[in-house]
């Protein structure tokens, strides 16, 4: 998707300024054309109609956009929770590995580090629509490393049992994370069409509204254009839970690597 590429490859400030320039600048250019081409769009009766339309369109725009933003913010909250679960389980694995005999500890530590490094690469690849099969192989090796442990003491047996539980938590959280990254790509085209339509209608009402002083009219359209652009930027950023500055951070996975270092 275009929004995915923009969020992944442009900084938030560049993307925000770009959308503002396109939306607000485009609205002002259209306003200049309309004022010159259609000078008859004026009068009290004309403004009464535009006021009514503006009120209805503004309400629908605010209500609909608030619903979309709320839903997508919930998706990011879910992604944050899964990332923290995955990271917390990994940290527990890293902390308890010292209870095993040295050969087992070295083997598990190496496999766990390799998996976490592969998971970070996978995080970036999956978020941008790619794939990273090496992470699956690294997780299989990590599981095998625990299966090779020969627990001798009660403490080792207890930790080994707990570790398999944490491994299951890591695997489940990772599976959910991958599924969400592949399916949560923001609003479908139909919702994007509604967002752009209501945004266009809102700006159109402002453009054809009769204001006697051109400077005041241009200022009004510019402010409304900036408001619409900011909301479009917010929707674009929230559309992809694992990329962009608003998206979920991979910090929980990086904590595991620091714990192993």
Secondary structure, DSSP 4 states (H G I P E B T S, - for coil): -HHHHHHHHS-HHHHHHHHHHHHHHHHHHHHHHHHHH-TT--SHHHHHHHHHHHHHHHHHHHHHHHHHHHHHHHHHHHHHHHHHHHHHHHHHHHHHGGGS-HHHHHHHHHHHHHHHHHHHHHHHHHHTT---THHHHHHHHHHHHHHT----SHHHHHHHHHHHHHHHHHHHHHHHHHHHHHH--SS-HHHHHHHHHHHHHHHHHHHHS--SSHHHHHHHHHHHHHHHHHHHHHHHHHT-TTSSSSSPPSHHHHHHHHHH-
